[in-house]
Amino acid sequence: MNRQRLISAMIFVQFALSSTCVGRGANAETLMKLTKWERGLKVESRTDKAGFAYFWFYEWHLFDAITKGEHTHGSHNWKWNVNAKGTLAQMNAEWLKMKVRAAEDGAIMTLEITNTTDHDWPEIAAIIPCFNPGNPRKPQEQNRIFLDEDHEHTYFLGADGLDLIKGQYPREIHFNHEHRPAIMAWQKERKYGTFVFSEKWPTSSRDAYAGLLVRESEDKKWTMGIAWESFISAQGHNPWKCMHLSIRVGPLKKGQSKVIRGRIYLLKGSKEDCLKRFKKDFFK
């Protein structure tokens, strides 16, 4: 076993143990319920119809991840298996494996990805899942308390804490400050000095400092959020009223694998409550 695989295995075991602890002493009725959805999974409260959101895995590639190119379409045609109690969802593809465990305040995610392509992935390579309140073409299935029509309830984690994602352009993209030099170097190499996605996702001058996106409900009684321990960008307010927090899957050489931890939050409480849980989950 090489060093990279050993580190991945250690991380996986550590997170599996922490995942078990979250559910210890709690029966299925106290946990969120996981069900299969047309593009991934639905996470919902068992006791309150107001609490539900959708996880679309995954919509986009960035910067030569999986497919060569700056910004290319992903896929959601994965086979998900959900246990009878709705507490565990698993997806097992040749190069992509994912485990999602229900928690009392959302779900715990473990992603294992292997580079089976014919090119090495750079440090800024990323994939973008979509966390959203539902398909706009099926309004009867949407969670209207999370639509954030006025773009006043969605936040990323900036230099000074939670920062309203709405800026000069509501759909602008906030890059990870640690990787901005590599991202800007990529941009400078382009003929026109802009990204192919700049027209729809203008680059913000406000960087993201940790992998968290949160949205409070209109009445501020619920908060939905998504977190990844390693990320490249945070972006939202697209047609699906979604939240895009990219997962950094690079650098990854051909044949290598890595494990990345993630979290879905769906809780009764404020954005500050969600931030506290995020810090506890990822910065112990």
LINQUI-V590867 format. One line per field, one symbol per residue. phi: phi as a letter, one per 40 degrees, with the letter a starting at -180 (. if undefined). psi: psi as a letter, one per 40 degrees, with the letter a starting at -180 (. if undefined). burial: I if it has 24 or more other C-alpha atoms within 12 Angstrom, else O. A space follows every 50 residues. Layout:
phi = ???
psi = ???
burial = ???
This chain:
phi = .cccccccccccccccccccccccgbcdccccbbbcbdbibbbaccbbcc caabbcbbcbbbfgcgbcicabccabcbccbbcccgbabbbbbdbbbabb bcbcbiabbbbbbbcbccaccccccabbcbbachcccbdcbccccbcfdc fbbbbbcccbhcbdccbcbdbcbbccccbddcccccccccdbgbcccccc bcccccccbacabbaccdcgcbbbababcbababaagcdcfcbbbcbcbb cacdgcbabbcaabbaaciccccccccccccbbc
psi = hiddddddddddddddddddddehehideeiihhiiidebihhiieehee giiihhhidiihgehchhidhiiaiegihhhhidefehhihgidehihhh hiidfbihihhhhhgeaeiihidehiihihhieiheegdeeigdeedfde feehiihadeahhhdhadhdeihhihddedddddddddeideeiideddd gihiehiieighhihiidefdihiiiiidhidihiafadefihhhihhei ihiheiiihhiihhhgihaidddddddddddef.
burial = OOOOOOOIOOOIOOIIOOIOOOIOOOOIOIIIIIIIIOIIIIIIIIOOOI IIIIIIIIIIIIIIIIIOIIIOIIOIOIOIIIOOOIIIIIIOOOOIIIII IIIIIIIIIIIIIIIOOOOIIIIIIIIIIIIIIIIOOOOOOIIIIIIIOO IIIIIIIIOOIIIIIIIOIIIIIIIIIOIIOOIOOIOOOOOOOOIOIOOO IIIIOIIIIIIIIIIIIOOIIIIIIIIIIIIIIIIIIIOIIIIIIIIIII IIIOOIIIIIIIIIIIIIIIIIIIIOIIOOIOOO
